[in-house]
Amino acid sequence: MSTPGDRIRKAAEEARRRKEQQDAKAREEEATREKLRQDLMRRADQMAHKFLAGAQEMRQQSGYSVHLHLERHEPQKLDPGFLLTIGKPKRGIRATLAQDGQWRVGVNSATRGTRETRYHDDSHLEQARDELLELLMTEAAVAVAAEEEAPAEDRKEAIA
């Protein structure tokens, strides 16, 4: 026969087990979120390097010393991503990798304004990379040739 003390103890033990299960589930969910965040940061970093490498290659092929500056987003403030400035600070590509794995890419051109596009995955963005870069690299090289912008070696900023 069960006494009130037994029923109280059983209820308390059941509550403790539920609490432990909830805590374990919360830790597991946090670990999953952190793994996703790390994966997004890794993907964003890889894409940033691909864009910078493409811009450096175009700069070398053109023979014009266009300033390039790469900044990564602070993951605590924004979704993972990067800003690649080409020439003057208002010209560049800002790419942000959303939690759903899609890229939001804004292209800011001095002559054509700002345009934002979504890319469904890394491969679609990689396919568009050279087209996006060529527009801005051409604009920057023209500005350097016309002496509207200083070439990269005259600037203090380094290529990141």
C-alpha angles and dihedrals in degrees: 000000000000120000127208088254090055092050092048091048091047092050092048092048091049090051090050091050091050090049091050090049091049091049092049091049091049091050090049092050091048090050090051092050091049091049090051091048091050091049092050091048091050092049092047091050092050092049092048090055091049091052093047092048091050092050092047091050092050090047091052093047092049096049091223118122100229116178115244125190126178124198126180121216117252102247092216091058105034141013111277113282146103146248118223111193115202115196111323120027097254093058119079154079125281114192124184125186110215125211090258090061096252122128123230107202124188119191115197114196125180091220103033103034125223126329126181125200135175121225118197096217146351095276093056091050092047089053090054095043100094094045092050093046096044093058093053096037090052091049092049095046090051090051091050092047091050089048091240089124131033117248117251096259090059092057127083095218114096128215107265 
